[in-house]
Amino acid sequence: MNGVRRKKHTARKMMSAAGTVCVSVLILLILGRGYIRWIHSSPTFQVRNIVITGNDLLSREEILNLGGVEKGMSMWGISLIKAEQGIRRSPYIEDVMIERRLPGTILIQLTEKTPLALLNVTGQFYCVDREGMVLPSRPGKHYDLPVLSGEFQGGAVAGKYAGGKVIHEGLSFLLTLLAETPSLYPRLSEIVVHGENGIVAYTITGGIPVHFGTGPYEHKMKYLLALMRELEKKPSLRESRYIDLRYRRQVIVGRGI
C-alpha cells in the first residue's frame, strides 16, 4: 500500500510541475507577444536616420524609393532582404548591403558600377563601364577618363548596353591596358577605333597620336610605356608628331606628318 501511495504522490507532483511549466510558458508567450508589439510600435525603434554611402550615379531619393525605406518606419518592419532586392533592380548597382543600427538608424552601403571611359557619340559624352553599360553622367561633373571614339551605330541610352565592334574593340583595348600597363591608362586622353585599321590613341602630354594598329596589344603597350617615360624626361622628344607601333618589335617616333 505504501508503494501505491508513493506512486500516486509522485504522479501528483509531476502533474503539478507540468501544470506549472505550462502556465509559465503561457505567461511567457503572452509577455513575448506584448514585447513584440511594443518594439514594433515604440517610437524608440522608429527609423530616424538613413545613412547612404557609395552612391554617385543614383540619388538618395532614387535609392530610398527602390528600397522602400523611409523615416518613421519601424526598424523591425523593414525587410532588409526585400530592401536589398529592390535596390539591386537598378542596372547601376554592383552590390548593396543594408543593416540596422539600433535604436533608429538604417545604413545602406552601395557599390555602383564604375565608369571605364567616356563614350563620344556625335559630340555627346556618356560614361560607360567595362561591360559596355552606359552610365548616367552628372551635368557639370568632370570625369577624368579617356574618351572612346569611333563610328558608332545607334545611340547611347543610360541603363542600356552600347554594342557594336567599335565598343567591343575599344573596351577590350582599355581592359588590356589596365591589366598589362595600368600606369599607362591615365597617360592617354582618347582612344579612336578605326575598324580594320585598328586603334589610334592620343597622349595627354602633347596630344601625340599613337598608332597601335590591330592586336595583340600587350607588347605594344609595354613599348609605349617605356617611351612615355622617356618623353616625360626629355623635352626634345615632346616635339614628336606621332608614334607608330604597328610594326613587329619596332617603335617609330616621327617628327613630321
N, C-alpha and C positions, 0 to 999 in steps of 0.2 A: 504493500500500500504506500509505503514511504517513497518507493521508486516512482510510482504513478504520480504522486503529489509533486515530486521534484520535476518530473517531466512537464506537468501542467503549468507549474510555476515558471519553468524555463520558457515554455511556449508563450505564456502571457508577457514575459519580459521582452521576448523577440518581437511580438506583435506591437508592444508599446514602443519599442525602439524604432520599428519600421514606420509606425504612425508618426513618430516624432520627426523622422527623416523626411517623410512625405510632406508634413506640414512645413518643415524648414525649406524644402525645395520649392514648395508653392509660394512661400513668402519671398524667396529669392527671385523667383520668376516675376512676381508682381513688382518687386523693387527694381528688377532689371529692366522690365518694360517701362516703368516710370522713369528710370535713369536715361534710357534710350530716347524717350520722348523729350526729356529735359535737354539733353545735349543737342538734339536736332532743332529745338525751338529757342534755346537760350541765346540771348544777344552776345554772350561771351564767345560763342563759336560761330558767329557770322563772319563772312568774308569782308574784311575792312581794307586789306591791301592786296593788290595783284602786281607782282614784280615780274617783268618780262625782260629777258636778256637774249642777245644774239640775233635780234631782228633788225634787218636793214631793208630788205625787199618788201616785207609786209608791215603794215601799220599796226599800231596797238589795237585799234578798233577792229581791223580785219581778223586779228588773232583771237580776240575775245569772242567775236561772232562765230568763228569756226569752232572754237572750243565750247561754246555755250556757257561761258563763265562770266559772272558779273558780281559786283559788290552787293552785299546784302543777302546773298545766298547762304544757306547753311554749309559750313565746312564739310559736314558729313553727307549732305545731299548731293554733292558733286561726285560723279563717277569719273575718276581720273583716267580710266581706260577709255571711256567714251569721249572725254575731252581730248585726249591724245589722238584718237582715231579721227576726230573731227578736224583737228589742225593738220594732220597728215594728208588730208584731202587736197591741200594746196600743192600745186606742182612745184613750188619753190622750196619745199621743206625736205631736208635730208633726214633729220632726226628731231625728236621732241621728247622732253621729259618734264612731267608735272609732279609736284609734291606739295603736301600740306605742311605748313609750319605753324603749329598752334601758338596762340589761340585763334588768330584770324588772318593769316597770310597764305596766299597761294603763289608758288614760284613756278614760272613757266620758262624753261631753258630750251632755246631753239638752236638748231644747226641748219642754216639755209644753204642752198646751192651757191657755189662760188663762181663768179664770172671769170672766164679764162681770157676773153678777148672782146673787143668792140667790133661788132659786125657793121660794115659800111654798106648800106643798101640805098643806092641813089642819093647819097649825101646825108641820109639819116643814120644815126648810130644807135645800135642796140647791144646790150650786154648779152653774151652767150656763154654757156658753161661748156664743160669738156665733152658733153654728150650732144651738144647742138641745141639745147633748150634755150629759147630766147627769154631772158630775164627782164623784168621791168627796170628802167633806168630813171632815177630821180632827176627831175629838171634842175639844172644848175649845179649838179654834183660833178666833180672832176674825177674821172676814172683813169687811173694811171695804168692803162692796159695797152698792149699792142693792138693795132687796128687790122682787121682781116678784111681784105678787099678782093673783088673779082666780079665776074659776070654771073650774078646770082639769078636763079629762076624763081619767080614768085616773090612774095613779100615776106616780112618778118612780123610775127604776131606774138606778143608776150604770152607765155604759158604754153606755146607750141614749139615743136621741133623744126628747126630750119634744115632742110635737106638739100641734096644735090652734091655733085662732085666737088665743087669749089669748097663747100663747107667741110666735107669729109677730108679732103686733102689738106686744107688749112689747119683744121683742128688736129689732125694726125701729126702734122709738122710741129705744131706747138707742144703737143704732148711728148713727142720725141725730144724736143728741145728741153723740156723740163726734166725728163728722165736722164738725158745724157749730159747736158751742159746747162744746168739751171741758172748759173750766173750770167748766161748769155740772154736769157729771157728779158730782163729789164734793159738790155742794151739795144733792143730792136723796137722801132716805132711802128712799123707797118709790115704786114705780110700780104703780098699780092699773088694770087693764084692765077696762072696764065694757061690753064688747061694742059694740053700736051707739051707745052714749052716749060712746064714746071713752075717753080716758085722764085720770086724776087723779093728779098727782104730789104728794108731800109734801116740804117743805123740811126740811133738817136744822136750820136755825135757826128755832126757833119751831114747827116741825111744821105750817106753813101749807099747806092744800090748794090746789093749783093746777089749775084746770080747763082742760085743753087741748082737750077735745072730740075731734074726728076730725082727721085730717091734711088737707093737708100741715102739718108742724110746724116747718119751718125758721125762718120769720119769728117764730112764737110763742116759740120758744126764745130767739131774739135779744132779743125784748122782755123776756122773763123775766130773762135775764142782766143786762140794764141795770137792771131793777127790783131784782134781788137785791143789786146793788152799792149801790143807794140804801138798801135795808133794812139793810145792814151798817154804813152810815154814820149813819143817823138812827134812834135808839131809838124814836121815836114810830111809825115805820112797822112796827116789830116787833109792834105790837098788832093788826095786820091779822088778820082772821078767815079770809079767803080771797082768792084771786087768780083772776080769770076772764079767760081768753084765747080764749074760744070765738067772739067776735065779730070780724069783719074789721077789722084795724087799730085795735083798741081794747084797752086794758088796764084792767080794772075791779078796784080794790082795795076789798074790802068790810070794813066794821067790825062787821058783825053777821051773823047766820045768814041 
